[in-house]
Amino acid sequence: MKRYQMFINNEWVDAASGQWFESIEPYSGEVWAEIPKGGAEDVEKAVQAAKAALDAPAWRDLTATQRGALLRRLADLVSTNVARLAETEQRDNGKLIAEVSGQVQNVAQWFHYYAGLADKVQGAVVPINKPGVFNYIKHEPLGVVAAITPWNSPLALTVWKMAPALAAGNTMVIKPSEYTSTSLLELAALTKEAGFPPGVVNVITGFGTDVGEPLVRHQDIAKIAFTGGDIAGQRINEIAASDFKKVTLELGGKSANIVFDDADLDQAVKGAVAGIFGAAGQTCMAGSRLLVQRNVHDLFVEMLIKVAGEAVIGDPARHETQVGPIATEAQFRKILAYIEIAKNGGARCVLGGHALTGAAYGQGQFIAPTIFTGVTNDMRIAQEEVFGPVLAVIPFDTEDDALRIANDTMFGLAAGVWTSDLHRAFYMSDRLKAGTVWVNNYRATSFTTPFGGYKRSGIGREGGVDAIKEYLQTKSVWITTKPAKANAFVLG
Ligand code: NAD
């Protein structure tokens, strides 16, 4: 079993508490790593290291091109360590090795993309409406950025923050989920190997209340980049607001995946399956509400039950596995509770609806792919995020009917539309209140395009060119070229 240390100022250190907590492999149920149990003292140490690094010439005086070169070196190191990083992460959160390997390859791509962007952030010379003055605009880093991430895609969701924040010249203190700290600690080692100066990247581990909250409250933090649930997101937003810290919040969803009768139904079934049973439903962008046009509803549900019912469920380390375990015991219990809520609320369970035990499932906590029909949009199963392989199917009649149901949620992360009608694709995409709309595909993301939520799904965007602006602030500089004889007592 590996005992990890935290990464502060390019050094490996134990928690000030001198304590560790256990990381459990979801499939085997075994404790496979020990993680330092951080607290406020460790937060202070990491923030001070990041603050000092901001003003240290080794980082401050790098050109943007040089920062890009460091990020590129880090990307290459990630590429040569994909297998090891993916295996580490897979052991921590039980996600399919096939999916995690792809995600880690993408981590390298994210670093490459923002490495290229680092020296393409340009200011402007303003044709100012005053004589004898030269005015220009420049963009500067915010300072120390705190990144706080969840367990479902630890490295991927960290790099969404890390790549633009470092490209922009900030320094960072990163706190991964208490359930999945190991892959980020391994990545931290690569930042040192790539040549990032001490204090630029710091990783502290521990629980939300012990480490996350002191980090959010810390006066020397300029911005919090958070991915997680809406409850923690709301709390972080409230704390940040009290001393004007900037935030980006990537929160939960209850996304609608909408199937019209003119769609290629075979493809739509695959999209519906990917939407809710990919990663065993433990994704923020899960298409957990399936809206099906009434005249194809019964046929589509039948097709869906067949595909989902034949899913290969079991050991996530095997390449043929399609549905893996639930990552944590708390999440497992929560999903089972929602299944009961759906049943008691009058929904009809047409597939699954129970936990799975047996030799194929190791010591893991598995939930059978579950489908509920007869759902109305006011039911809790249609309104609340389950974060598991549980699908709520809702029939609709017209486009506007589908839009009314799809938009009737406090969330707005994503939506899917399945149709062969181009006009309908545009009509729906324009009117869906969600940060991402997929037409005839589902669950695609890329470093080249923004991702983020409307409404209670969050604030700000990650990915794409503009995301680097989430880590920059703007300065307007006025330089007198010809002193004027203005009245010093009156605003010029
Ligand atoms: P969570 O909110 O419980 O925890 C996320 C992180 O926040 C963890 O590191 C945790 O320790 C920390 N934390 C918890 N309370 C805190 C507090 N008061 N102050 C500071 N930090 C605190 O979420 P989770 O269970 O780890 O992840 C699942 C959630 O994440 C789901 O709701 C899911 O939709 C969301 N998610 C969103 C996206 C997205 O991009 N929008 C992506 C993945 C996951």
Residues whose N, C-alpha, C, O or C-beta is under 5 A from the ligand:
A	BS01	NAD	I148 T149 P150 W151 K175 P176 S177 E178 G206 F207 G208 T209 G212 E213 T227 G228 G229 D230 A232 R235 E250 L251 G252 G253 T283 C284 S457
